[in-house]
């Protein structure tokens, strides 16, 4: 999973908010609002970062434990995948 890369669903559009981001799945009309931290992960998905790279960035930005960063990111990405907002890229 560490080298896994997720891609955003092409039917999802993003809007910047003062306190994070809002996503709208145009196909399902599902609306999701992210706080700033989740918004960072969403941006990293769009930038093509691997899960490892995301964890490195988060640990640096928030001076947090690597295991906790990895677990938090994996949880969020799992939720996004379940909601149909991202897909696991084939290696």
WOKAGI-V607144 format. One record per helix or strand of 2 or more residues. SS is the DSSP state (A for helix, B for strand). FROM is the first residue (numbers start at 1). LEN is the number of residues. If there is no record, write none. Layout:
SS_FROM_LEN ; SS_FROM_LEN
This chain:
B_5_4 ; B_12_6 ; B_20_6 ; B_30_5 ; A_36_12 ; A_51_12 ; A_66_17 ; B_86_3
